[in-house]
Amino acid sequence: MAGGEKYSVLEVANWFLNKERMDQKKLQKLCYFAYSWYLYYFNDIENGITNRLFKNDIQGWVHGPVSYELYRGFPFKGMELLTPAKGYGSVPETDTLTVDILNDVYETYKKYTGNQLEAMTHMEDPWIESRSGLNPYEPGKKVLRDETIFNYFSKLASE
């Protein structure tokens, strides 16, 4: 079993940015999907969530799931395409279990724009739960629950 919480969201972001330049929104969503699928593949909910791709929280913002650390690390500059940032490192290719998940996520979602990925996340239980009680454009910082993410992605995997 792969051990979680050994990377930061910035290292995961750099891994994706080494694949292609992309805007902040797409990068945020790819990191969210990578985190979510990692939770599903490397945990057994009966024993609790013990393995996470990165230690950083994901919050339910207006435009979908967002890591505040990633938002700070790669500041929003409109539709500007981001490139890897020096000093953050990346997920090493030698961690084949993690790289397999990242590759699967990238291959599955790379064809979508940030706006399309945002629309997908707005249909998902983890984001919907995090926005409970908020108006559509009201800022929110509620952290998406790992258990909700695990359960939702378990359902997706069985479809």
Phi and psi in degrees as a GROMACS rama.xvg file:
@    title "Ramachandran Plot"
@    xaxis  label "Phi"
@    yaxis  label "Psi"
@TYPE xy
-74.6681  140.408  ALA-2
-85.1115  138.229  GLY-3
-96.6286  179.136  GLY-4
59.4533  29.1066  GLU-5
-100.315  -6.35704  LYS-6
-121.271  162.87  TYR-7
-100.815  161.353  SER-8
-61.5579  -28.3311  VAL-9
-68.7275  -35.3313  LEU-10
-68.0473  -40.7602  GLU-11
-65.0204  -42.5541  VAL-12
-59.5884  -44.4964  ALA-13
-61.3484  -36.7317  ASN-14
-58.6506  -47.8889  TRP-15
-64.9732  -40.0099  PHE-16
-69.4167  -19.9592  LEU-17
-74.9513  -15.782  ASN-18
-84.0456  -42.7283  LYS-19
-163.801  156.405  GLU-20
-76.9634  142.535  ARG-21
-154.846  165.868  MET-22
-81.053  167.511  ASP-23
-56.9805  -41.695  GLN-24
-64.6074  -46.079  LYS-25
-64.3829  -41.0246  LYS-26
-61.8742  -44.637  LEU-27
-58.0125  -45.079  GLN-28
-71.4779  -37.4999  LYS-29
-62.9152  -40.6846  LEU-30
-65.3186  -39.0916  CYS-31
-62.5285  -47.4943  TYR-32
-64.3521  -38.7483  PHE-33
-62.4364  -45.9171  ALA-34
-58.5614  -44.8585  TYR-35
-66.495  -47.441  SER-36
-67.8032  -34.4523  TRP-37
-61.2951  -45.5415  TYR-38
-55.2849  -46.4115  LEU-39
-62.3849  -48.8645  TYR-40
-73.2428  -28.8397  TYR-41
-115.198  22.792  PHE-42
-139.496  159.167  ASN-43
-125.619  109.074  ASP-44
-57.185  -27.7871  ILE-45
-58.5555  -32.3819  GLU-46
-101.828  8.05137  ASN-47
86.6435  168.616  GLY-48
-88.0676  115.07  ILE-49
-119.719  -16.6099  THR-50
-119.12  122.146  ASN-51
-128.092  146.579  ARG-52
-66.0678  -42.625  LEU-53
-143.596  160.845  PHE-54
-84.7337  -11.7349  LYS-55
-76.3402  140.531  ASN-56
-71.7309  156.382  ASP-57
-118.498  127.294  ILE-58
-108.979  155.896  GLN-59
-89.545  88.7686  GLY-60
-89.765  170.87  TRP-61
-53.8675  -42.987  VAL-62
-94.1913  24.7912  HIS-63
109.57  -172.214  GLY-64
-65.0515  133.23  PRO-65
-139.757  136.718  VAL-66
-93.0051  119.311  SER-67
-60.6065  -38.474  TYR-68
-62.3372  -38.45  GLU-69
-69.7988  -40.252  LEU-70
-59.5947  -42.2908  TYR-71
-70.8257  -39.4812  ARG-72
-71.6343  -30.8529  GLY-73
-128.48  78.9728  PHE-74
-53.8528  142.763  PRO-75
-63.7534  125.877  PHE-76
-133.923  52.3174  LYS-77
64.2138  -132.711  GLY-78
-93.726  11.7789  MET-79
-57.2342  136.469  GLU-80
-83.1669  130.497  LEU-81
-88.7906  154.771  LEU-82
-124.835  164.978  THR-83
-54.8996  144.833  PRO-84
-100.222  134.312  ALA-85
-68.7602  143.582  LYS-86
94.358  -12.395  GLY-87
-94.1044  -20.0246  TYR-88
75.3852  -168.418  GLY-89
-158.629  166.773  SER-90
-70.1872  123.445  VAL-91
-69.6843  140.827  PRO-92
-62.0036  -19.2382  GLU-93
-72.0158  -17.5377  THR-94
-85.0443  76.8164  ASP-95
-63.862  -34.1558  THR-96
-63.3867  -45.7873  LEU-97
-68.7374  -43.1767  THR-98
-62.4605  -35.8307  VAL-99
-60.5699  -43.5791  ASP-100
-63.5783  -47.7608  ILE-101
-60.7275  -41.6272  LEU-102
-62.9779  -43.3144  ASN-103
-61.8383  -44.1485  ASP-104
-62.7251  -46.927  VAL-105
-61.0249  -46.8996  TYR-106
-64.9478  -34.1587  GLU-107
-72.8741  -41.6072  THR-108
-107.768  -4.66289  TYR-109
-63.5127  -26.1042  LYS-110
-75.7711  -9.75412  LYS-111
-96.5553  149.188  TYR-112
-80.6795  168.832  THR-113
-58.868  -39.5706  GLY-114
-66.104  -38.6154  ASN-115
-66.4462  -40.914  GLN-116
-66.152  -38.6277  LEU-117
-58.1102  -47.1063  GLU-118
-60.0139  -38.9461  ALA-119
-61.0772  -46.7544  MET-120
-66.6832  -26.2652  THR-121
-71.3895  -10.5869  HIS-122
-99.3158  -0.801442  MET-123
-100.529  142.723  GLU-124
-53.9441  -43.7992  ASP-125
-58.8445  -44.7036  PRO-126
-71.3261  -42.8361  TRP-127
-57.8227  -45.9519  ILE-128
-60.7238  -41.4562  GLU-129
-68.0388  -20.7429  SER-130
-99.1157  3.04412  ARG-131
-54.8956  128.528  SER-132
86.8955  -3.70853  GLY-133
-102.341  148.054  LEU-134
-72.1098  157.68  ASN-135
-51.1671  -38.584  PRO-136
-109.582  17.4068  TYR-137
-82.9163  129.704  GLU-138
-58.882  144.642  PRO-139
-143.899  146.766  GLY-140
-130.098  16.6539  LYS-141
-65.9839  132.091  LYS-142
-75.5076  134.103  VAL-143
-66.2194  134.245  LEU-144
-80.435  132.083  ARG-145
-58.9403  -38.4491  ASP-146
-64.0359  -40.1789  GLU-147
-67.0558  -42.1424  THR-148
-59.9349  -49.7061  ILE-149
-57.4692  -48.9803  PHE-150
-64.0026  -41.1047  ASN-151
-65.1935  -46.8403  TYR-152
-72.7354  -24.1902  PHE-153
-63.945  -41.9805  SER-154
-64.5844  -43.0241  LYS-155
-59.8811  -42.1866  LEU-156
-66.6566  -27.9148  ALA-157
-87.7452  -6.37016  SER-158
